[in-house]
Amino acid sequence: MREEANIQLLVERIASLGDEQAYKALFRLFYKPLSQFAFSIVKSWESAEEVASDVFMNIWRNRERLLQVQNIKVYLYVSAKNISLNYLSRASRTQHFSLDELEVDISGGYATPEQIFISGEMVKKIEAAINQLPPKRKMIFKLIREDGLRYKEVAQILDISVNTIDVHMAQALKKISEVVHLHFSR
């Protein structure tokens, strides 16, 4: 209980006085735990530390509004989560690979030219089906299937319910399965 009172006092000093010493004390208290939390999302220490730093930059920039925050711990962790998710979203759009980093499996299992053609054709049809989805449904599908986010995370990012995410995913998968079914029923 005493720790919470001390934290609240730091928050009040930051918000009311712009007290840099109080800000540094809050930073020292939460930087490491927030970095560890962010690491659990972004899976990179460098990025996790950047996320924690961004949280504190936002705290300082918006210090006047800190008194409106009910629970500073929850606020810090939610901020770290949101910044981490935004980081992952940006990273997935700009991810580049070096040929040196790719692992090549040269074990047996060779496909015939016909199998390669059919597989490539199927991939193109699935991609076309995904691209024909309505924009919001397409975004939800890509966040979940390509970026690996959970339904709950996508719901928080887009500020909609998990049930809405579920409906969009069901409809997207139905549309894609129709395309696959048409391809194989020829």
C-alpha positions in Angstrom: 0.0 0.0 0.0 2.9 2.4 0.8 4.4 1.7 -2.6 1.2 2.7 -4.4 1.1 5.9 -2.3 4.7 6.7 -3.3 3.9 6.0 -6.9 0.9 8.3 -6.8 3.0 11.0 -5.2 5.5 10.7 -8.1 2.7 11.0 -10.6 1.3 14.1 -8.9 4.7 15.7 -8.9 5.2 14.9 -12.5 1.8 16.1 -13.6 1.6 19.3 -11.4 5.2 20.5 -11.3 6.9 18.8 -14.3 9.3 17.4 -11.7 12.1 15.7 -13.6 13.4 13.9 -10.5 10.0 12.3 -9.9 9.9 11.3 -13.6 13.3 9.7 -13.3 12.2 7.8 -10.2 9.0 6.6 -12.0 11.2 5.6 -14.9 13.6 3.6 -12.6 10.6 1.8 -11.0 8.9 0.7 -14.2 11.4 0.7 -17.1 12.7 -2.9 -16.5 9.3 -4.5 -15.9 7.8 -2.7 -18.9 10.8 -3.8 -21.0 10.3 -7.4 -19.9 6.5 -7.2 -20.6 7.1 -5.7 -24.1 9.7 -8.4 -24.8 7.0 -11.0 -24.2 5.1 -9.4 -27.1 7.8 -8.2 -29.6 10.4 -11.0 -28.9 13.4 -8.6 -29.2 15.2 -6.9 -26.3 16.2 -4.0 -28.4 12.6 -3.4 -29.6 11.3 -4.0 -26.1 13.5 -1.3 -24.6 12.4 1.0 -27.4 8.8 0.3 -26.5 9.4 1.0 -22.8 11.2 4.3 -23.7 8.3 5.3 -25.9 5.9 4.7 -23.0 7.9 7.1 -20.9 8.3 9.6 -23.7 4.5 9.6 -24.0 4.2 10.0 -20.2 6.4 13.1 -20.2 4.7 14.6 -23.3 1.2 14.1 -21.8 2.2 14.7 -18.1 -0.6 17.3 -17.6 -3.2 14.5 -18.1 -1.6 12.0 -15.7 -3.9 13.1 -12.8 -6.9 11.7 -14.8 -5.3 8.2 -14.8 -7.0 6.0 -12.2 -4.3 3.3 -12.0 -0.8 4.3 -13.3 0.5 0.7 -13.3 -2.4 -0.5 -15.5 -2.0 2.6 -17.7 1.7 1.9 -18.2 1.2 -1.7 -19.1 -1.7 -1.0 -21.4 0.5 1.7 -23.1 3.4 -0.8 -23.4 1.0 -3.4 -24.9 -0.4 -1.0 -27.5 3.0 0.4 -28.5 4.3 -3.2 -28.8 1.3 -4.3 -31.0 1.8 -1.2 -33.2 5.5 -2.1 -33.4 4.7 -5.6 -34.5 2.2 -4.4 -37.1 4.7 -1.9 -38.5 7.5 -4.6 -38.4 5.4 -7.1 -40.3 4.7 -4.6 -43.1 8.4 -3.7 -43.5 10.1 -6.9 -42.7 13.0 -7.7 -45.0 15.0 -10.9 -45.3 18.6 -11.4 -46.1 19.4 -14.5 -48.2 22.1 -15.3 -45.6 19.4 -15.6 -42.9 17.2 -18.1 -44.8 17.3 -21.7 -44.0 17.1 -24.1 -46.9 15.8 -27.6 -46.5 17.3 -29.7 -49.3 16.0 -33.1 -48.1 14.0 -35.3 -50.5 10.3 -34.7 -51.1 10.6 -33.4 -54.6 7.4 -32.3 -56.3 6.5 -32.9 -59.9 6.1 -29.9 -62.2 2.4 -30.6 -62.2 2.2 -30.5 -58.4 4.1 -27.3 -58.3 1.8 -25.8 -60.9 -1.3 -26.8 -59.0 0.1 -25.6 -55.7 1.1 -22.2 -57.2 -2.3 -21.9 -58.8 -4.1 -22.6 -55.5 -2.0 -20.1 -53.7 -2.9 -17.4 -56.3 -6.6 -18.3 -56.0 -6.5 -18.0 -52.2 -4.6 -14.7 -52.3 -7.2 -13.4 -54.8 -10.0 -14.5 -52.5 -8.3 -12.7 -49.6 -7.8 -9.6 -51.6 -11.5 -9.6 -52.5 -12.6 -9.5 -48.9 -14.1 -6.2 -47.6 -11.3 -3.9 -46.2 -12.0 -4.4 -42.5 -12.4 -8.2 -42.9 -9.2 -8.4 -44.9 -7.4 -6.4 -42.2 -8.7 -8.7 -39.5 -7.8 -11.8 -41.4 -4.3 -10.6 -42.1 -3.6 -9.5 -38.5 -4.7 -12.9 -37.2 -3.4 -15.2 -39.9 -0.3 -13.4 -41.2 0.8 -11.3 -38.2 -0.1 -14.0 -35.7 -2.1 -11.8 -33.3 -4.9 -13.2 -31.1 -8.5 -12.4 -31.5 -8.5 -10.4 -28.3 -5.5 -8.4 -29.4 -7.0 -7.5 -32.7 -10.3 -6.6 -30.9 -8.3 -4.1 -28.7 -6.4 -2.7 -31.6 -9.5 -2.1 -33.7 -11.7 -1.3 -30.7 -14.4 -3.8 -31.5 -15.6 -6.9 -29.7 -14.0 -10.3 -29.9 -17.4 -11.6 -31.2 -17.2 -9.2 -34.1 -13.6 -10.5 -34.8 -15.0 -14.1 -34.7 -17.8 -13.2 -37.2 -15.4 -11.5 -39.6 -12.9 -14.5 -39.4 -15.7 -17.0 -40.0 -17.0 -15.1 -43.0 -13.5 -14.7 -44.4 -12.7 -18.4 -44.0 -16.1 -19.3 -45.6 -15.3 -17.2 -48.6 -11.8 -18.7 -49.0 -13.1 -22.2 -48.5 -15.7 -21.6 -51.3 -12.8 -20.6 -53.6 -10.8 -23.7 -52.7 -13.9 -25.9 -53.1 -14.7 -24.4 -56.6 -11.1 -25.1 -57.6 -11.2 -28.8 -56.6 -14.7 -29.4 -57.9 -13.8 -28.7 -61.5 
